Amino acid sequence: MYKVLTSESVTEGHPDKVCDQISDAVLDAHLEQDPFSRVACESFITNGALFIGGEITSNAKIDVKEVAKNTIKKIGYTDEESGFNPDKAIIMTNIIKQSEDIAMGVIKEKICAGDQGMVYGYATDETQNYMPYTIHTAHKLARRLAYVRKQGIIQGLYPDGKTQVSAVYDENGNVQKIDSIVIAAQHHRDIDLSKLRYEIIEKVIFEEIDKNLLKSDTKIHINATGFFAKGGPSADSGLTGRKIIVDTYGGIARHGGGAFSGKDPSKADRSAAYLARYIAKNVVAAGLSKKCEVEMSFVIGKEGAQTIYINTFGTERVSRECIEYAVKNTFDLTIDSAINNFNMRTPIYLELASYGHFGRMEERFAWERTDKVSKLKNQVKTYIQNYI
């Protein structure tokens, strides 16, 4: 039985992603001066105005407005024509210290969860970076769309943009073909739309997509409604944390509901979600299953996961009980361990605020390492020897 799965991504100029980047830029700026900063920063952007608020306790001295302006300019918004002029916009801030009631539950000998909640991590063997093909490919197209704009490979593009990929899978979970590709690219109002569509096909899609998966019935939609000249914050408001599916697994796995951006690693929404991805990726890399979803729950003021559930969707090569045993005897499930093992008190978050937090191959994103494979395999052997 064939099925079609779809995921979308957005460029760094999408208004919601602008806000994610501002919030994470503020977080990074604080961590650079004070690694133990406690930050919860939210941003809202609209036509000609930006509002930044939240709770921050830190020894760092940061000009939040300047951080925001520089972030917006780096994205590519420099004037009203492009979608936002940071030098002329109204920028308001309202930042207070973190609640003492929260702090007393977090600041202990070992960092504890800063809130209750559940998180999910996922991995699949359908791509080299253990991500679902659809979100992996949507990110590649979005990155490429931004790249051709910045490098001038395609003239007349502005920062706002979106991509979407639908892929046909066979009964074994293998991608057979691409059903459709959707790209929305903001552009100068005087651009030749037919030329733009041709250039995006040639210089974006064909550069990133395996042509063997593009069939005669593959549908390609580029700026499907026609012109997309008015974009960015001048056309749509943006808000931190509103692209949580883009940030994770493109809808292929479940999501606990908590956003990442603007939050220091004491927030389980962030650090525990990265830990869950780390576990799932190592399980699949060890060959214990083809797919793996890890669910963990946390309680404010408590060190570690209160519950853990592992779903392998019928792809396990050993029993799920065996996998759960191996995981519990391989990984430290505490927030403190995740923060230290992943070096999460460093300013690494702005880079993650666009094109997904997972599937990154850079060494500094330590939750993507597969360094627990051998230990997992040994724990499987122990389980088989003792319980089977």
N, C-alpha and C positions, 0 to 999 in steps of 0.2 A: 504493500500500500504506500503510495506516494503522498507526501505532505509538503506544504509550502510554508516556510517560516520567514519572518520579516523583522529587520532591525533598522533603526535610523541613527544617524549621528548629526552633529552640527559643527560649524566652524567656530573659531574663537570669537568671531564677531557677532554671533547670535546674542541677542540681548540677555537671555538667561545666563549664557556662558560668560558674558562680560561681567555680570554680577558675581558669578563663581570665582572668576579670576581676581576681581577686586578684593573679595573676602579672603581668598588665599594669599594674595599679595600682602594684605594687612597682617595676616597670620605669620607669613614668612619674615616680614620686617621685624615683628616682635621676637620671633624665635632666634633671629640672627643676633640680637642684642641680649636676649634673656631666654635661654633654652627651656626654662621652666615656666614660661608665660602660659597663663590660662586664658584662652581666647574663644569667644563665640561671636563671630562677626557676620552680620547680614547686610546685604546691599539691595537697593531697589533703584532702578534706572528707568527714566521715561524721557519724553521729548524735552530736552533742555534742562533736565534736573536729575540729580543723584542724591539719594539718601543712604547714609551708612549708620547703622546702629548695632548695639549689642552689649556684651559684658566682657570686659578685659581686665585681668589683674596681672600686672607685669612691671618690672623695673625698667623696661625699655622706654625710650622717649621717641615717639614716632609722630610725624606729621601725616596723619591719615589722609587728608585731602590731597597732598602731594603724591602720596603712594597711589591713590586712585587715579589722579590725572595722568601720571606716567604710565600706568597700566593701560589705560584707555588709548593713549597715543601709540603705545607699542602695538596694540591690536590693529591699529590702522584708522581709527576715528580721529580726525584732526579738524574737521569743519562741518558745517551744517549740511553741505551737499553729500558728504559720506554717510551722515546719519547722526553725528554728535560732535559738538565742539567743546572739549573739556575746559578750554580756557575761558569760555563765555558762559558755561553752564552754571546753574545754581547748585552748589554742593553743600549739603547739610549733614551734620553728624550729631549723634546722641549716644555716647558710649559711657557706661557706668562700670563699676567693679562687679566681679562675680559675687553672687550671693554667698554669704558666710554659711548658710545652711547647706549649700551644695559643697562648698570647699571643705567643710569638716568631714564629709564622707569620702572625699577624694584624696586629701593630703594626709597620708599615713606613711608608715615605713615603706610600704609598697603601694604604688598607685592603684587605686580601686576605680571601678566603673563610675563615671560621672552621672549616669542616669540608668534607668531601667530600659529594657527593650530587647529585640531579637535582631540578629543579623544573618545574612546568607552569603556563602561563598560557593563558587561554581568553577568547574573545569571540564573540558571535553578534549578528546584526542583528535578532533577534526581539523585543527590547525596546529602549526608548530609552536605557537605561543599558548596553546591550550585554551583558546577562546572560541566561542561559537563563530562559525564562518560568517554569518550575516553581520554581526556587529563589528567583527574584525575588518571586514571589507568596507562597511560603511565608514568606519574611522579612516581607512586608507584613502578613500575618495575625498573625505572632508579635509584631511591633511593636504592632499594633493591640490585641492581647490584653493586652499589658502596659500600654498607654495607658488602656484602659477600666478596668483595675484601679486604676491610680494616680490617675486623675481621678474615680473613684467612679461612673463611668457604668454599670458593672455592679457591684452590691454583692456582697460575700462572696468575692471572688477572692483567692487567694494567689499568690506569685511563680512557682511552678513551672508550666511549660506547654510543649506541643509542637504543631507544625502540620505537615501533610503535604498536598501537592498532586500529583495525577496528571492530566496533560493528554494529550489525543488530538491527534496531529500528522498532517497529510496527507503525501502523497509529496513535496511541495515544502518540507516543514519548517515549515509554517504551523500554528499552534494552531487547531483546529476547535472544540473544546469542552473543558470540564473533566469528566473521568471521575469523580473523587471528591475530597473534602476531608475530612481527618481533623484534629480538634482535641482535645487533652487539656488541660484547665484545672483546676489545683488550686483547691479551694474550701473554705469553712467547712463543717464537718460538719452544720450545721443547715439548709443551703440546700435549696431546692426544685429538684430536678434538672430537671424538665420546664421550669420557668421559666428556669433557667440556659441550657438548650439553645436555647430560643426567643430569649433575649437575645443569645446568641453569634451565632446566625444573622443576626439583625436588625442588631446593633450592631458586629459584627466582620466577618463574611463579606460581607454586603450593602454594607458601607461600603468594602470594598477590592477586590471582585471585579467585573469587567465582567459584568453580568447576561446579556449576549448569549451568554456562554460557559457559563452555567448552563442546562442542558437538563432536560427532564422525567426523563431517566434518570441525571442526575448524582446521585451518592450522597454524602450528608453524614453523617459519624460524629462525634459529640461525646461525649466521655467514654464510649466504647463499652462499657466493662465496668461502668459505673454510677458509683458514688461515687469521687472522687479527693480525699479529705480529707487523708489522710496523704501528704505530698509533700516535696519539697526534700531536704536532706541527712538528715532524719530517716527517710526511706524509701529513699533511694538514695545511695550514695557517689558522689563526684565527683572528677575528676582532670583536671589541665591537659592540653590537647592531645588530648582524646578526641572532639572534634567537628570534625575537620579537613575533612570533606565539607560540613558546614554552613558552615564558614568560607570555603569556596571556591565550587565550582560545582554543588553539589548532586548530584554523581555523574554529571553530564553529560560532564565532561572527566576526564582522568586526574589522579592526584595522586602526587607524589614521596614521600609518607609523612611528611615533616617538618611538625611543628606550628609555629604562629607565636607564640602567647602566651608572655610571659615572656622573650622573647629580644630582645636588643639588635640593631640592624641589621647588625652585623658578621657575624651568622649568615646564611649564604646561604639557609637555609630560609625566612627572612622576606624579606630585601631582594631576593633574586634572584627569588622568587615574585612580588613586587610588580612587578619589572622585566618579567617574562614577561607579566604581565597588561597592562602598559603597551604592550608591543610588539603583542600580539594585538589589543588594542582599537584601536590606531591603524591596523593593517592593515585591519580591518573597516571602520572609520570612513572610510578612504580609498577604500573601494569595491573593494579588490583581491580580496576574497572575502566570502562571507556568513558563514562560520564560520572561525575560526582558532585552532589550538592550538600553542603554542610550548613546546618542551622544551629545557632547557639543563642542562648538567652542570658541576660545579665540583670543584676540588681544593683541599684545605686549603693555605693559604699562597700560592695563586696569585691574581692580580688579577681575571682575567676568566673568562667562560664558556669551557670547553675544547671544548664541542660545542654546536651549536644545530640543531634540527630543527623544521621548520614543516609542520604538517598542516592542510590546508584542506578535507578531506573531500569533495573533488570539487566544491566551490562556488567555486573560484578563477575570476577573470575574466581573469587573465593566468597564465602558467606559474608553477609553484611555484619553479622556478629563478630566475625574474624576481623573485618576492616575496622569496626568500632573499637575492638580490643587493641588493635595495632595503633590506631590514632591516639587513644587515651594513654598508651604507654610510650608514645613517641613525642607528643607535643605538650608543651606547657600552655595551658589554656587561660592564663591570666593576662590582664591588661598590661601590667607592669612588664611581663616578659615580652609581649608584643612590642611595646615601646622601645625597650632596650635592644632586642634582637633585630628590629627593623630600623634602628637609629632614627626614630621618629621625632626627636627633639631638634632636628636640623631643618633649615628652610628649603624643603623639597616640594612644597605643595602647589605653588603657582603652576609649575610645569604639568602637574596632574590635572589641573582644572579644565583642560581641554583634551578631547580625544581619548577619554577613558582612563580610569585609575588602574585598570588591570590589563594584562597582556603586554606590558612594557618590558623591553629586553635590557634596559640600562641597569647596570650593576647596583646603582644606588637605591633602586626600588627593591629592597631585600625580600619582600613578601612574594616576589616572583621567582625566587630561587627554588631549585628542586634538590636541596641538600639533605633532605630527610628520606630519600628513596631507599637507601641501604638499610637504615634503621627500621623503616616500615616493613621491608621484606623480612628482616630478622624477627620482628615481632610476629609476623604471620607464621613463620616457622615455629616459634615458641607456642603460639596458640594451637597450631595443628598437633604439636607433640603432646601438649598438656590436656587438650579438650576433645580431641577427635580420635 
